[in-house]
Structures are given as C-alpha cells and as structure tokens.
C-alpha cells in the first residue's frame, strides 16, 4: 500500500454517435487501462448511443501515467471490432486536490481544461467541488482512429487510508 496515492473512480456514463460495426448497429463496451490495470464495462446490445452508467475504479500510484480507453463492438463468432480509442490524464484533478481547498462552496469550478491537439477532449472539462466537498471532473472524449463517436466520463478521487496521498 505504500506506493498508492489513492483511487480514481471513473463512471463511464454514455457513448454518443458511435460507429456502426454490425449490419445496423453495434454492441459496444469500453475497456479502461492504466499501466497493468485493465477494467471493462458490460456490453450494451444494438446501441450507437449506449448508457452504461458503470463505475470502474483504478488504483493510482503515479498520476502522470495516461489513462487509455478503448471501445469495442462485441462479436460472437469473430474477433471484436474496434470502435475507437481515447486517452486522458488526471493532471488537472490532481493539481486541484493538492490545493487543499477547505470549505469551498459546492459547484465551485476549481480549474478548467480546454480541448486541444494534445488531448481527446471534445469540449471544456472542469474540476468542480461536489455537494459532499469532493472534487469531480466530467469529460467528453472524442474517439480517435474511427469515423465518429464520443464517450462521457465522470471522475472523482478517493483517498485511501494509509496511502502516501497526494500531499507528499
């Protein structure tokens, strides 16, 4: 446990305008990877705008490593088809956590990350203080290596008792 900074809860909310990989639709699922960790959502059948609302949790030892996301179409008799990929980092969230903000009102925007050539964001992503005083970040990621599609994620940090934390 001495190398763990905390946990990152990633809620894979939904997909938008995903690519067709079957005759009329696709059966999408998402794989999230960071280092050797690999997490996967359930498959949503015949849907190009799936709603997963599924929470996946990564153990974070080094917040500088990118988090990779891949979307696939589940196939029964052949290899699953690729439906795009994206990559994001948690630098803005980590920087906000290090600020030790105290009693900041809920809804306060701490920092904002703008879309650029260096990231997969399709719109600005803000780190915000939630109702319980925790920091959260919602992001919309444009999928790469595919003709269309976006994924919405909601992130929040979980401190782990006994971890070295983000304050060292």
Buried (B, 14 or more C-beta within 10 A) or exposed (E): EEEBBBBBBBBBBBBBEBBBBEEEBBBBBBBBBBBEBEBBBEBBEEBBEBEBEBBBBBBBBEBEBBBBBBBBBBEEEEEBBBBBBBBBBBEBBBBBBEEEEEEEEEEEEBBEBEBEEEBBBBEEBBBBBEEEEBBBBBBBBBBEEBEBBBBBBBBBBEEBEEBBBBEE
